[in-house]
Amino acid sequence: MAILRSIIRARKAIGPLGRNLWKNRAGTAVMEFAIVGPAFIALLLAIMYTMLIYLAQQMLETAAEGAGRLVLTGFVQTTKAPNGTVGLSASDFKNAICNGLSGTNPNGEAVSTPALLPPLLSCSRLTVNVTTATSYNVASGASPTFVYDSKGVLVSTGTGYNYQSGGSGKNRIIVLQLIYLWPTGKGPLGLNLIDEPNANRKLVATSVFTTEDYTCDASQSSC
């Protein structure tokens, strides 16, 4: 009983101050957020970090599909570029993907294609690889190997530009790849999707198709 009386006296001594302290929980939310908030923000940043890479990959896939159609229909092989050459060179083809291109077809008609690379992606980071295959069973979609020097400068992409295998250009199996170095860095929560030097991630979009029946330019012996 003595202990109970001591507790009652202590509570009366504290009086209204004790009751106010018990009822006032205004700082609880701040303390809870201080504990949970950093982890929650880190999780959101990790989601955005991954989402941007997947978004860039999807945009590259869309660009590869459009670029593949330019080869599939013979636009690349037969169009006379503004510089007067018939059949787009590697640089002309990349420029057509990045900025669009206008020219004339074998019938002398004006043709054009819009830019295929979205504004979020930079042309300077894009590499185009075009090869032929003898059959779909041996068509390779492996990512080309990039080589860097001791300073981290890209010196070789292991890519090429070849859509001809002799004879007519019709019914050829073409393997087209768009390779993009996406600038990134280490994400929160230890997330790290870097797989190339200079804090880049290599994105690859591949399109494999058989070219359609198209007409070569009169000046071309093979297209």
PLY file of the C-alpha trace (Angstrom):
ply
format ascii 1.0
element vertex 223
property float x
property float y
property float z
element edge 222
property int vertex1
property int vertex2
end_header
0.00 0.00 0.00
2.90 2.32 0.71
4.14 1.91 -2.83
0.67 2.66 -4.25
0.38 5.80 -2.13
3.81 6.95 -3.38
2.72 6.54 -7.02
-0.48 8.50 -6.39
1.43 11.32 -4.68
3.97 11.43 -7.54
1.23 11.67 -10.15
-0.49 14.45 -8.24
2.82 16.28 -8.00
3.28 16.14 -11.77
-0.32 17.24 -12.24
-1.44 18.72 -15.57
2.10 18.72 -16.95
2.25 14.93 -16.95
-1.16 14.62 -18.57
-0.19 17.09 -21.32
3.03 15.25 -22.05
1.15 11.98 -22.41
-1.46 13.45 -24.75
0.97 15.48 -26.89
2.25 13.09 -29.62
2.92 15.71 -32.32
6.55 14.68 -32.80
5.79 10.98 -33.27
5.23 11.25 -37.04
8.50 13.12 -37.46
10.41 10.46 -35.58
8.73 7.67 -37.54
9.55 9.36 -40.84
13.16 9.85 -39.73
13.39 6.09 -39.31
11.39 4.91 -42.35
11.79 7.90 -44.71
15.37 7.36 -45.93
14.68 3.72 -46.85
11.45 4.71 -48.62
13.16 7.49 -50.62
16.03 5.14 -51.52
13.50 2.58 -52.78
11.78 5.20 -54.96
15.13 6.29 -56.41
16.06 2.68 -57.13
12.75 2.20 -58.98
13.36 5.35 -61.05
16.97 4.28 -61.72
15.79 0.94 -63.13
12.76 2.44 -64.89
14.86 4.87 -66.92
17.07 2.05 -68.21
14.04 -0.02 -69.23
12.49 3.06 -70.85
15.67 3.69 -72.87
15.75 0.01 -73.89
12.15 0.16 -75.12
12.83 3.33 -77.12
15.88 1.67 -78.68
13.77 -1.38 -79.60
11.27 0.90 -81.33
14.06 2.66 -83.24
15.52 -0.73 -84.28
12.14 -1.82 -85.61
11.86 1.34 -87.72
15.47 1.09 -88.93
14.93 -2.55 -89.85
11.99 -1.59 -92.01
14.19 0.82 -93.99
16.43 -2.11 -94.92
13.59 -4.59 -95.33
11.85 -2.45 -97.97
15.05 -1.56 -99.88
15.03 2.11 -98.85
18.59 1.89 -97.56
19.88 -0.14 -100.52
18.36 1.86 -103.39
17.79 5.47 -102.24
19.93 8.20 -103.79
21.16 10.30 -100.88
21.50 14.11 -101.01
25.25 13.68 -101.63
24.46 11.85 -104.89
25.45 8.33 -103.85
23.02 5.49 -104.52
22.55 3.22 -101.53
23.08 4.67 -98.08
26.54 4.41 -96.57
27.01 3.47 -92.91
27.13 7.14 -91.91
24.09 7.97 -94.08
22.12 5.14 -92.51
23.02 6.24 -88.98
22.11 9.82 -89.88
18.77 8.61 -91.24
18.08 6.86 -87.92
19.10 9.88 -85.86
17.85 12.80 -87.92
15.80 11.44 -90.81
16.80 11.55 -94.48
15.37 12.60 -97.84
16.37 11.34 -101.28
14.98 9.78 -104.45
14.01 6.19 -105.21
14.95 4.22 -108.37
11.93 5.75 -110.16
13.18 9.27 -109.47
10.46 9.95 -106.91
11.18 11.86 -103.73
11.26 9.69 -100.63
12.02 10.48 -97.02
12.08 8.98 -93.56
11.61 10.76 -90.24
14.06 10.61 -87.37
13.71 7.28 -85.56
15.87 7.94 -82.49
13.87 9.58 -79.66
15.16 12.92 -78.27
16.05 11.23 -74.98
18.76 9.23 -76.78
21.87 10.88 -78.22
23.19 9.98 -81.67
26.79 10.24 -80.44
26.19 7.26 -78.16
24.60 5.10 -80.86
26.35 2.34 -82.81
24.72 0.58 -85.80
25.62 -2.98 -86.73
24.30 -4.61 -89.94
25.22 -8.13 -91.07
23.77 -10.89 -93.24
23.05 -14.51 -92.39
22.64 -17.61 -94.53
19.72 -18.93 -92.50
17.75 -18.10 -89.40
19.37 -21.03 -87.62
22.78 -19.35 -87.67
21.71 -15.74 -87.33
23.60 -14.31 -84.36
22.09 -11.67 -82.13
24.99 -11.55 -79.69
26.07 -8.15 -78.46
29.25 -6.86 -80.18
32.26 -6.48 -77.91
33.40 -2.92 -77.28
37.13 -2.36 -76.73
38.56 0.56 -74.72
42.10 1.85 -74.33
43.87 2.41 -71.00
42.20 5.82 -70.66
38.71 4.38 -71.09
38.27 5.73 -74.62
36.21 3.51 -76.95
38.53 2.37 -79.76
36.57 -0.51 -81.32
32.92 -1.51 -81.39
33.34 -4.83 -83.17
30.53 -3.82 -85.53
30.15 -3.58 -89.30
27.86 -2.52 -92.09
27.13 -5.18 -94.66
23.74 -5.91 -96.15
25.04 -7.56 -99.33
26.09 -11.15 -99.82
26.33 -11.12 -103.61
23.65 -11.13 -106.30
20.21 -9.68 -105.79
19.39 -7.96 -102.55
15.97 -9.58 -102.39
15.20 -12.29 -99.85
18.35 -11.70 -97.80
18.37 -12.42 -94.09
19.55 -9.27 -92.33
20.59 -8.93 -88.70
20.37 -5.31 -87.59
21.50 -4.17 -84.15
21.35 -0.78 -82.50
23.80 -0.54 -79.60
23.57 2.34 -77.15
25.81 3.36 -74.26
23.39 4.60 -71.61
25.07 6.93 -69.07
24.27 5.79 -65.57
25.90 5.25 -62.22
25.52 3.26 -59.05
22.02 3.48 -57.70
20.78 3.49 -54.10
20.58 0.36 -51.97
23.69 -1.01 -53.67
22.01 -1.19 -57.09
24.62 -1.22 -59.84
23.70 -1.85 -63.51
26.97 -0.54 -65.01
28.52 -3.04 -67.44
30.79 -0.77 -69.51
33.61 1.69 -68.63
32.86 5.36 -67.92
29.73 4.48 -65.91
27.77 3.27 -68.94
25.36 0.42 -69.52
25.27 -1.15 -72.99
21.77 -1.50 -74.40
21.23 -3.65 -77.50
18.13 -3.87 -79.71
18.16 -6.54 -82.44
15.93 -6.95 -85.48
16.19 -9.98 -87.81
14.20 -10.09 -91.04
14.15 -11.11 -94.72
14.26 -8.29 -97.27
11.27 -7.76 -99.55
11.13 -7.74 -103.35
12.35 -4.28 -104.38
13.78 -2.72 -107.54
17.42 -1.68 -107.75
18.48 1.66 -109.19
19.54 1.51 -112.85
23.09 2.47 -111.82
23.38 -0.48 -109.43
24.57 -3.90 -110.49
23.69 -5.27 -107.08
21.62 -3.93 -104.22
0 1
1 2
2 3
3 4
4 5
5 6
6 7
7 8
8 9
9 10
10 11
11 12
12 13
13 14
14 15
15 16
16 17
17 18
18 19
19 20
20 21
21 22
22 23
23 24
24 25
25 26
26 27
27 28
28 29
29 30
30 31
31 32
32 33
33 34
34 35
35 36
36 37
37 38
38 39
39 40
40 41
41 42
42 43
43 44
44 45
45 46
46 47
47 48
48 49
49 50
50 51
51 52
52 53
53 54
54 55
55 56
56 57
57 58
58 59
59 60
60 61
61 62
62 63
63 64
64 65
65 66
66 67
67 68
68 69
69 70
70 71
71 72
72 73
73 74
74 75
75 76
76 77
77 78
78 79
79 80
80 81
81 82
82 83
83 84
84 85
85 86
86 87
87 88
88 89
89 90
90 91
91 92
92 93
93 94
94 95
95 96
96 97
97 98
98 99
99 100
100 101
101 102
102 103
103 104
104 105
105 106
106 107
107 108
108 109
109 110
110 111
111 112
112 113
113 114
114 115
115 116
116 117
117 118
118 119
119 120
120 121
121 122
122 123
123 124
124 125
125 126
126 127
127 128
128 129
129 130
130 131
131 132
132 133
133 134
134 135
135 136
136 137
137 138
138 139
139 140
140 141
141 142
142 143
143 144
144 145
145 146
146 147
147 148
148 149
149 150
150 151
151 152
152 153
153 154
154 155
155 156
156 157
157 158
158 159
159 160
160 161
161 162
162 163
163 164
164 165
165 166
166 167
167 168
168 169
169 170
170 171
171 172
172 173
173 174
174 175
175 176
176 177
177 178
178 179
179 180
180 181
181 182
182 183
183 184
184 185
185 186
186 187
187 188
188 189
189 190
190 191
191 192
192 193
193 194
194 195
195 196
196 197
197 198
198 199
199 200
200 201
201 202
202 203
203 204
204 205
205 206
206 207
207 208
208 209
209 210
210 211
211 212
212 213
213 214
214 215
215 216
216 217
217 218
218 219
219 220
220 221
221 222
